[in-house]
Amino acid sequence: MNRMALDFAFIGIKIWNQTNLRSRIDLKLNKRSATVVSLYDHDHWLLPPARSENQLDLQVYLTTVNLSDEQDQYEWEVAGKTSSCYSTGEVYTYLKGPAPLVPWTQLQLHGSPRNKDLRRLTLLAVQGTIYWLWHERNTRLHQQTFRTAEAIFSTIDKQLWNRVQSFRHTNPRASTAMMQLWFLRS
């Protein structure tokens, strides 16, 4: 896309009118100077002709808007909650709707060992297993490549070994304890 094309963008004006019908008018404006006031010239709006009843309703509504020389203020409202800053996460969650809770959202290792190193090792093993099983699922689905259970287990084992060894410099005691536990359990 060339520089000239980047300077222009379609700006959509969306306003909910009294009947809760949404209307949109796309306007080609210079991106750097695109403001609402640039669509207003003294006493009238510089809008394309309405092509639908909703666009006509929007244009009628705009005639009731009074522009002033005051500093613009922005207020975002999502689900009845107003804010002075925009939050993509809030808008996404609102548009997506509430996510159903899945049974593993609050997953805790019930009966997890009191030994801190064993707990950490168990968590690393669970995380590695989930990652590599998901990876295997995707490669089977998208690349039609299959590995044996032994090959997957070997990959998980190597990853866990490497991860525990990476602790050696920062926490040699934990690394040694987890390696001993790994050897005892495998």
N, C-alpha and C positions, 0 to 999 in steps of 0.2 A: 504494500500500500504506500503510495507516495505521500510526501509531506502535505500537499494540498488536500488530499483526501482525509488526512488526519485532522486538519484544521476544521473540518465540518462534521457535524454529527446530527442525527435526528433526535430532537428533543420531544418527548411526549408529555403532554399535559393531561394529567388524569385528575378528575374531580368527581366526587360522588355528589350527585344532585339530590334533590329532595326525595325522589322516587327510588333512590339507591341504585340507579342505573349508571354504569360506568361509561364515560365518554373519553375518547382519546383523539387528539389531533397531533399529527407529526409535523414538525416545523424544521426546516433546514436552516440552521443558524451557525454563525461563526462560534466555535467552541470557546474561544478565549473571551469573547464578550457576550456570551449568551446569558441574558437576564430577562426577567419578566418585563421589566420596563422597556427593553429593546423591542418588545412587541406592541408597545403603546406609544402613540404619537399624539400628544396634546389631549385630544378629546375622543379618540377612537382607537380601537384595537386593529393591528395589522395581521389579520388572520385570513387563511384561505376560506373560500366559501364552504359552508356546511354541506356535507354529503349524506347526513343522516339526521334523524330526529334527535338522537343523543348529542351529536355535535352541535346542533342548533340550540339545544338546552344548555350546553356548555357555554356557547357564545352569549346567550341571553344572561346566564349567570355572571359571566365576566364583565358585562356592562354594569353590574351592581358593585364591582370591586373598585374601591378608591385607592389610587396609588399616592404615596407621599414621598418626601425627600428624606425621611428618617432612615437611620441605619437598619438594614434588614436583620431580622431575627428568625432563627429556625427552630421549629419545635416538631419533634417526631412523636407520633402517636402509634403505638402498637398494642392492640388488645386493650384499649382504654387507658393505657399507661403512657404518660407523656414524658419526654426527655429532651434535653438540649443537644444531645449527641446521637448520632446514628449508630446502631448496633446490628451488624449483619447477622450475628447469631440469633438475636431476638426475632428479627424479621423472618429468618429461615425457620426457626422453631414455630413461629406463629403460622406461616404458610404451610409448613409440612404437617402441622397438627401434632397432638400429643403422641409420643412414642409409647407403644405398649411395653410394659415391664416384662422382661424375660427372666426366667428363674435364676440365671447365673449372674445377674447384675450385682448382687451383693455377695458374690462367691467368697467364701472364706473356707480355709482348709479346716473343716470340722475335725476335732480331735487332733489338730496339728500339734506336732511335738513341741515341748517346752524349750528344747535346745534351739537356740537362735540360729546356729549354723545349719542344722538340719532343716529348719523352717525355710531358710534362705535357699538352700540347695533344692528343696522340694518345689519352691516357687519357680526357681530357674528351670527346673525340669518340666514343670507344667507349661510355662511360657514357651519353652523350646518345642515341646511336643505339639502344642496348639499351632505354633508358627509353621513347623515343617509338615504337619498334616494338612493344613490349609494350602501350603505351597504345593504339595503333592496333588491335592484336589484340583488346583488351578492348572497345573501342567497336564494332568490327565484330561481335563475338560477342554483346554485351549490348544494344546500341542500334541495330544494323543501320545504322550510319553509316560511310560509306566515304570515304576521301580518296585522292587520287592520290599516286603516288610523289614527284612534284615538290613537292606540298604538304607531305608528311612531311619531305622533304629541306630545304625552306625553314624549317620549324619547328626542325629540328635546327640549321641554320645560324644562325638568330636566337638560339637558346638558347646556342650556343657563343660567338657574338659578345657577348652580354650577360654571360656568365660571365667571359670574358677581360677585358671592360671593367670588371667588378667588382674586378679586381685592381689597377686603376689607382691607387687611393688608398693601398693597403697596399704594393704592389710595382710601381711604375711601369715599372721595367726589364723585369720578366718580362712584364707586360701588353703593352708595346710589342713585345718580341721575339716573343711568341706571335701578336700581330696580324699582324706582318710575315710570319711563317711561314704563317699562315692565308691571307693574300692570295696568297702564292707558290704554294700548293698548291691553291687553289680556282679 
